[in-house]
Amino acid sequence: MAAIMSSLMYIYFVLTSTLISAAPDNSGSFIGSGTNTLYFTERDPSVRKCRHSKVYGMVQAMCADLNLQQIPPNLQSNIQVLEFSGNRLRELTNNTLLSYTSLSYVYFVDCFIRNIEDGAFMKLRNLQVLDLTTNAITDLPINILSLPQLRSLYLSDNKLKDDALVPISSIEDSNIEILDLSRNLLTKLPPARALTQLKELNVSGNSISFIKASEIAAFCSLKTLDISHNPVVSIDNCECQEINAWIKFNKIKMIPPKVSCSSADIPTEAAKCILTTPSPERLISNETMQVYNNCKNNIVMREQLIKARNTWIIVSSCLGAIIVITLIALYLIRRRNKKRKFRNVKNDLAAAHNVNDELLNGNSINGKK
C-alpha cells in the first residue's frame, strides 16, 4: 500500500512541476482563468525564422516581428513577396536585396530604417509595391521612382523634408500611381515632373501652408488628393477659389472636399477673381491650364515613344528573322550545290573509270586475236 501511495505522490509531483514550469507564450493556448490558468506552449519562443508560403500564386517570405537585424541569407531566391515589418533592419545597403531580384512586393514597416543607399532597389526590376511606412528616413535614393514596374510607394511617418524630394525633379519618367507622403516634414507638394501617371497623392499631416492650383494641375492624372491636417492658411482668395474650381473641374476627390476661402461667399470678391482671370473656365487661369496641357502632352509623347520603341523592336526582330532565314537558305543552297558538285565529280570519275575499263578490255581482246 505504501508503495502505491509513493507512486501516486511521484506522479502528482511530476505533473505539478511540468505545469508550473510551462512558461506562458503569445503563441500558446491556455485553459482556465485568473490564478488557475494553465499555459501550454505550442512552439519554442527562442526560434526566430521566416516562413515561406504561397500568396495568390506568389512565393512569400513571412519574416515580420522577429526582431531581426538583417534579412536572412537563406531565404528562397525566387521569393516575390517579402514581409519584413517590425524588425530592426536600420539600413538598406546596395547588397541587402541583391539575392532576391524576383521581388514584387516588399514591406519594411517600422524597421528603424534611417539610411537607404542609392543602389538598394536597383536590381528589383519587378518591384510593384514598396512600403517604408514608420521609419526614420531622411533621404530617398535618386532612382527609386525610376523602377519600371513600381506602382505604389508608401513613405508615411518618416522624416522627409522638401530637399529630400528634389532628386525626383530630375527623373524623366515614372510609373508611380500611388504615393503616400503623409506625416513627414514637407512644406510644399512634391515635384510633379516625373509623376505624370500619379493617381493618388497623400500629403496629410505635414506643414504645407501654401498651395497653387497650377501645382495640383501638374499632376494631370490625379484622382485623389489628401491635404488634410496641414496649416493651409496663406492662400490668396482668388488662388483659393481657383483650387476649388480646378478640383471640381477635374473631378478630383480631395480631402477635405474643398479649401476654405476667406471671402469665397462674397459676390464682389468672386466677381473680382473672374474679371481678373481671362480663362475659358472662368476661375481657372491660363497658367494652370498650360501646366495641365504640358503634362498631358508629356504623357502623349511618352506613349508615342513607347509605341515607336515597340515598333522598332518588332521591325528589328522581323529584319533579324529575315536575315537569319536568308543565311540559313544560302547555307542550304551552298550545301546542296556542294553535294551536287561532289556527286558530278564522282560520276565523272566513275565514267572515266568505265571508259578505261572498256579500253583495257578492248586491248585485251585484240591481243588475244
C-alpha positions as CSV (number, residue, x, y, z in Angstrom):
1,M,0.0,0.0,0.0
2,A,2.8,2.3,0.9
3,A,4.5,1.6,-2.5
4,I,1.2,2.6,-4.3
5,M,0.9,5.8,-2.4
6,S,4.5,6.7,-3.1
7,S,4.0,6.1,-6.8
8,L,0.9,8.3,-6.8
9,M,2.7,11.1,-5.0
10,Y,5.6,10.9,-7.5
11,I,3.2,11.2,-10.5
12,Y,1.4,14.1,-8.9
13,F,4.7,15.8,-8.2
14,V,5.9,15.4,-11.8
15,L,2.6,16.7,-13.3
16,T,2.6,19.7,-10.9
17,S,6.2,20.6,-11.8
18,T,5.5,20.3,-15.5
19,L,2.6,22.7,-15.3
20,I,4.4,25.2,-13.1
21,S,7.4,25.2,-15.4
22,A,5.4,25.8,-18.6
23,A,6.1,29.4,-19.5
24,P,3.3,31.5,-21.0
25,D,3.8,32.4,-24.6
26,N,1.9,34.6,-27.0
27,S,1.5,31.8,-29.4
28,G,0.4,29.3,-26.8
29,S,-3.0,28.1,-25.7
30,F,-4.4,28.1,-22.2
31,I,-7.1,26.5,-20.0
32,G,-8.9,28.3,-17.1
33,S,-8.7,31.9,-16.0
34,G,-7.1,34.0,-13.4
35,T,-4.6,32.4,-11.0
36,N,-5.7,28.9,-12.1
37,T,-4.8,29.5,-15.7
38,L,-2.6,26.7,-17.2
39,Y,-0.5,27.5,-20.2
40,F,0.6,25.1,-22.9
41,T,3.3,26.4,-25.3
42,E,3.0,25.4,-28.9
43,R,6.5,26.3,-30.1
44,D,9.8,27.3,-28.8
45,P,9.8,31.2,-28.4
46,S,13.5,31.3,-29.0
47,V,13.1,30.1,-32.5
48,R,13.0,33.1,-34.9
49,K,12.9,32.1,-38.5
50,C,11.0,33.2,-41.6
51,R,8.2,31.1,-43.0
52,H,7.6,30.5,-46.7
53,S,4.1,30.3,-48.2
54,K,2.1,30.9,-51.3
55,V,0.0,34.1,-51.6
56,Y,-2.1,34.5,-54.8
57,G,0.3,32.1,-56.5
58,M,3.4,34.0,-55.4
59,V,6.1,32.8,-53.1
60,Q,6.1,34.8,-49.8
61,A,8.7,35.0,-47.1
62,M,7.0,36.0,-43.8
63,C,9.6,37.5,-41.5
64,A,7.5,40.0,-39.6
65,D,8.1,40.8,-35.9
66,L,11.1,38.5,-35.4
67,N,13.4,41.3,-34.1
68,L,15.8,40.5,-36.9
69,Q,18.7,42.9,-37.7
70,Q,19.3,41.7,-41.2
71,I,17.5,39.8,-44.0
72,P,18.4,36.1,-43.6
73,P,20.7,34.9,-46.5
74,N,19.0,31.5,-46.7
75,L,15.5,32.6,-48.0
76,Q,14.3,31.1,-51.2
77,S,15.9,33.1,-54.0
78,N,12.7,33.2,-56.0
79,I,10.5,34.9,-53.4
80,Q,8.1,37.5,-54.8
81,V,6.7,38.9,-51.5
82,L,8.8,39.9,-48.5
83,E,7.0,40.8,-45.3
84,F,9.8,42.1,-43.0
85,S,7.8,44.6,-40.9
86,G,8.5,45.1,-37.2
87,N,12.2,44.2,-37.3
88,R,15.4,46.2,-36.6
89,L,16.9,46.5,-40.1
90,R,18.1,50.1,-39.6
91,E,19.8,50.4,-43.0
92,L,19.2,49.3,-46.6
93,T,22.5,48.8,-48.4
94,N,23.2,48.1,-52.1
95,N,23.6,44.4,-51.1
96,T,20.6,43.9,-48.8
97,L,18.2,42.7,-51.5
98,L,20.8,41.6,-54.1
99,S,20.0,37.9,-53.8
100,Y,16.2,38.4,-54.3
101,T,15.7,40.0,-57.7
102,S,12.3,38.5,-58.2
103,L,10.6,40.6,-55.5
104,S,7.4,42.3,-56.5
105,Y,6.0,43.3,-53.0
106,V,8.3,44.5,-50.2
107,Y,7.2,45.6,-46.7
108,F,9.6,47.3,-44.4
109,V,7.1,48.9,-42.0
110,D,8.6,50.0,-38.6
111,C,12.1,48.7,-39.2
112,F,14.0,51.6,-37.7
113,I,15.4,52.4,-41.2
114,R,17.5,55.6,-41.3
115,N,19.6,55.2,-44.4
116,I,18.9,53.8,-47.9
117,E,21.8,53.5,-50.3
118,D,21.2,54.6,-53.9
119,G,21.5,51.1,-55.3
120,A,19.4,49.3,-52.7
121,F,16.5,48.7,-55.1
122,M,18.3,48.9,-58.5
123,K,18.1,45.2,-59.3
124,L,14.4,44.8,-58.4
125,R,13.1,45.3,-61.9
126,N,9.8,43.6,-61.0
127,L,9.1,45.6,-57.8
128,Q,5.5,46.9,-57.8
129,V,4.8,47.8,-54.2
130,L,7.2,49.2,-51.7
131,D,6.1,50.1,-48.1
132,L,8.6,52.0,-46.0
133,T,6.0,53.4,-43.5
134,T,7.0,54.3,-40.0
135,N,10.8,54.6,-40.2
136,A,13.3,57.5,-39.8
137,I,14.2,58.0,-43.4
138,T,15.5,61.5,-44.3
139,D,16.7,60.9,-47.9
140,L,15.5,58.8,-50.8
141,P,17.6,57.0,-53.4
142,I,17.6,59.1,-56.6
143,N,16.4,56.3,-58.8
144,I,13.6,54.9,-56.5
145,L,10.9,56.3,-58.8
146,S,12.6,55.1,-62.0
147,L,11.9,51.4,-61.3
148,P,9.9,50.3,-64.3
149,Q,7.2,48.3,-62.5
150,L,6.9,50.3,-59.3
151,R,3.2,51.5,-58.9
152,S,2.8,52.1,-55.2
153,L,5.2,53.8,-52.8
154,Y,4.4,54.3,-49.1
155,L,6.6,56.7,-47.2
156,S,4.3,57.8,-44.4
157,D,5.6,58.5,-40.9
158,N,9.2,59.3,-41.8
159,K,11.4,62.4,-41.6
160,L,11.4,63.6,-45.2
161,K,11.8,67.3,-45.9
162,D,11.4,69.2,-49.2
163,D,15.0,68.8,-50.2
164,A,14.8,65.0,-49.9
165,L,12.3,65.1,-52.8
166,V,14.5,67.4,-55.1
167,P,16.1,64.4,-56.9
168,I,12.6,63.4,-58.1
169,S,12.6,66.5,-60.3
170,S,15.5,65.2,-62.4
171,I,13.7,62.0,-63.3
172,E,12.0,62.0,-66.7
173,D,9.5,59.1,-66.4
174,S,7.9,57.3,-63.5
175,N,5.1,54.7,-63.4
176,I,4.1,55.5,-59.8
177,E,0.3,55.7,-59.4
178,I,0.1,55.8,-55.5
179,L,2.4,58.0,-53.4
180,D,1.9,58.3,-49.7
181,L,4.0,61.1,-48.1
182,S,1.7,61.7,-45.1
183,R,3.1,62.7,-41.7
184,N,6.5,63.9,-42.8
185,L,8.2,67.3,-42.7
186,L,7.1,68.7,-46.0
187,T,6.2,72.4,-46.6
188,K,5.1,72.0,-50.2
189,L,3.8,69.5,-52.7
190,P,6.5,67.1,-54.2
191,P,7.9,67.9,-57.7
192,A,5.4,66.7,-60.3
193,R,7.7,66.5,-63.4
194,A,8.1,62.7,-63.4
195,L,4.7,61.9,-61.7
196,T,2.5,62.2,-64.8
197,Q,0.9,58.8,-64.0
198,L,0.2,59.6,-60.4
199,K,-3.5,58.9,-59.4
200,E,-3.4,59.1,-55.6
201,L,-1.3,61.6,-53.6
202,N,-1.4,61.8,-49.8
203,V,0.5,64.6,-48.1
204,S,-1.7,64.9,-45.0
205,G,-0.2,65.7,-41.6
206,N,2.7,67.8,-43.0
207,S,3.5,71.5,-42.7
208,I,2.2,72.7,-46.1
209,S,0.8,76.2,-45.8
210,F,0.6,77.3,-49.4
211,I,-0.7,75.5,-52.5
212,K,-1.3,76.8,-56.0
213,A,-3.8,75.4,-58.5
214,S,-1.1,75.1,-61.0
215,E,0.9,72.8,-58.6
216,I,-2.1,70.5,-58.5
217,A,-2.7,70.7,-62.2
218,A,0.9,69.5,-62.8
219,F,-0.4,66.0,-61.6
220,C,-2.6,65.7,-64.6
221,S,-3.7,62.1,-63.9
222,L,-4.6,62.8,-60.3
223,K,-7.9,61.3,-59.0
224,T,-7.4,61.6,-55.2
225,L,-5.6,64.3,-53.1
226,D,-5.3,64.3,-49.3
227,I,-4.1,67.6,-47.9
228,S,-5.8,67.3,-44.5
229,H,-4.1,68.2,-41.3
230,N,-1.9,70.9,-43.0
231,P,-1.8,74.5,-42.0
232,V,-3.0,75.7,-45.4
233,V,-3.8,79.3,-44.4
234,S,-1.7,81.7,-46.6
235,I,-3.7,81.2,-49.8
236,D,-4.8,84.3,-51.8
237,N,-8.6,84.4,-52.1
238,C,-8.5,84.1,-55.9
239,E,-6.0,81.3,-55.7
240,C,-8.2,79.5,-53.2
241,Q,-11.2,79.8,-55.4
242,E,-9.2,78.6,-58.4
243,I,-8.1,75.5,-56.4
244,N,-11.7,74.6,-55.6
245,A,-12.7,75.3,-59.3
246,W,-9.9,73.0,-60.5
247,I,-10.8,70.2,-58.1
248,K,-14.4,70.4,-59.3
249,F,-13.5,70.8,-63.0
250,N,-11.2,67.6,-63.0
251,K,-13.5,65.6,-60.6
252,I,-10.6,65.1,-58.1
253,K,-11.6,63.6,-54.8
254,M,-9.9,65.9,-52.3
255,I,-9.7,65.6,-48.5
256,P,-11.0,67.9,-47.2
257,P,-13.6,68.3,-50.1
258,K,-12.6,72.0,-50.6
259,V,-10.2,74.6,-49.4
260,S,-11.8,77.2,-47.1
261,C,-11.6,80.6,-48.8
262,S,-11.9,83.7,-46.5
263,S,-14.1,85.7,-48.9
264,A,-15.5,82.9,-51.1
265,D,-19.1,83.7,-50.3
266,I,-18.7,87.5,-51.0
267,P,-20.1,88.1,-54.6
268,T,-17.8,91.1,-55.2
269,E,-14.7,89.1,-54.3
270,A,-15.7,86.2,-56.6
271,A,-16.5,88.6,-59.4
272,K,-13.2,90.3,-59.0
273,C,-11.4,86.9,-59.4
274,I,-13.4,86.2,-62.5
275,L,-12.7,89.5,-64.1
276,T,-9.0,89.4,-63.5
277,T,-8.6,85.9,-64.7
278,P,-9.0,85.7,-68.5
279,S,-9.7,82.0,-68.8
280,P,-12.3,80.0,-70.7
281,E,-13.0,78.1,-67.5
282,R,-13.7,81.4,-65.6
283,L,-11.8,80.9,-62.3
284,I,-9.1,78.7,-63.8
285,S,-6.1,80.7,-65.0
286,N,-4.2,80.3,-68.3
287,E,-1.1,79.3,-66.3
288,T,-2.9,76.4,-64.7
289,M,-4.3,75.2,-68.0
290,Q,-0.9,75.5,-69.6
291,V,0.7,73.4,-66.9
292,Y,-2.0,70.7,-67.2
293,N,-1.7,70.6,-71.0
294,N,2.1,70.3,-70.8
295,C,1.7,67.3,-68.5
296,K,-0.9,65.7,-70.9
297,N,1.5,66.4,-73.8
298,N,4.3,64.6,-72.0
299,I,2.1,61.6,-71.5
300,V,1.2,61.5,-75.2
301,M,4.8,61.9,-76.2
302,R,5.8,59.2,-73.8
303,E,3.1,56.8,-75.2
304,Q,4.3,57.6,-78.7
305,L,7.9,57.0,-77.7
306,I,6.9,53.6,-76.2
307,K,4.9,52.8,-79.3
308,A,7.8,53.8,-81.6
309,R,10.2,51.8,-79.5
310,N,7.9,48.7,-79.6
311,T,7.5,49.2,-83.4
312,W,11.3,49.4,-83.8
313,I,11.7,46.2,-81.7
314,I,9.2,44.4,-83.9
315,V,10.8,45.7,-87.1
316,S,14.2,44.8,-85.8
317,S,13.0,41.4,-84.8
318,C,11.5,40.8,-88.3
319,L,14.6,42.0,-90.0
320,G,16.7,39.8,-87.8
321,A,14.5,36.8,-88.6
322,I,14.7,37.6,-92.3
323,I,18.5,37.8,-92.2
324,V,18.7,34.5,-90.2
325,I,16.3,32.8,-92.7
326,T,18.3,34.2,-95.6
327,L,21.6,33.0,-94.2
328,I,20.1,29.5,-93.5
329,A,18.7,29.4,-97.0
330,L,22.1,30.4,-98.5
331,Y,23.8,27.8,-96.4
332,L,21.4,25.1,-97.5
333,I,21.8,26.2,-101.2
334,R,25.6,26.2,-100.9
335,R,25.5,22.8,-99.2
336,R,23.2,21.4,-101.9
337,N,25.4,22.8,-104.7
338,K,28.5,21.4,-102.9
339,K,26.8,18.0,-102.7
340,R,25.7,18.2,-106.4
341,K,29.2,19.2,-107.4
342,F,30.7,16.3,-105.4
343,R,28.2,14.0,-107.0
344,N,29.0,15.2,-110.5
345,V,32.7,14.8,-109.9
346,K,32.1,11.3,-108.6
347,N,30.0,10.5,-111.6
348,D,32.7,11.9,-114.0
349,L,35.3,9.8,-112.2
350,A,33.1,6.7,-112.5
351,A,32.5,7.4,-116.2
352,A,36.2,7.8,-116.8
353,H,36.9,4.6,-114.9
354,N,34.4,2.8,-117.0
355,V,36.0,4.1,-120.2
356,N,39.4,3.0,-119.0
357,D,38.0,-0.4,-118.2
358,E,36.4,-0.7,-121.7
359,L,39.7,0.3,-123.4
360,L,41.6,-2.2,-121.3
361,N,39.1,-4.9,-122.2
362,G,39.3,-3.9,-125.9
363,N,43.1,-4.1,-125.8
364,S,42.9,-7.5,-124.1
365,I,40.6,-8.9,-126.8
366,N,42.8,-7.5,-129.6
367,G,45.9,-9.0,-128.0
368,K,44.3,-12.4,-127.9
369,K,43.4,-12.3,-131.5
